[in-house]
Amino acid sequence: MAASDTGGVKPFSIQGRLARERERLVGMTDEERAWRRQWVKDQVLSPNEPRILPEINKELYNPIRRAYMMPLDMAFHPLKPILGLENQYAHRFSLLTQILCTMYYFKYNANDWTRKGGWRVISSRRPVLPGDANYPQGSTRSHPRDYAERGFKDSPI
């Protein structure tokens, strides 16, 4: 049996019949009015709520999850007073989505001999100056087919 928030008991509203405006307009006793007045007062949060305790983070999240959440926690912690808690999570989610989309694009859209488009990384030769160990270093490309081969030589086909 899966864990439940209510311990297996069906949840119900503590407002009773006074949750509906029509029921309140039909008529309430003085006892119901006092109860309703107290219930409305109880719904107002104090200025220091919601209260976030660091110990709860250790109880709710396992060490692996805390480790991979740490970079974004450190990045967005200074922005919490500016953005607010809900907006912080929205910005955090959008940043994570952008990072994952970028990683996906660079992983699956490389420019090789099988397609026209995609990203292409071209690296220059390292400079070899007089006095270096391998000073008269020539080109590593010895045949014309070595230029612009775009991974064709390494292909299993």
Secondary structure, 3 states (H helix, E strand, C coil): CCCCCCCCCCCCCCCHHHHCHHHHHHCCCHHHHHHHHHHHHHCCCCCCCCCCCHHHHHHHCCHHHHHHHHHHHHHHCCCHHHHCHHHHHHHHHHHHHHHHHHHHHHHHCECCCCCCCCECCCCCCCCCCCCCCCCCCCCCCCCHHHCCCCCCCCCCC
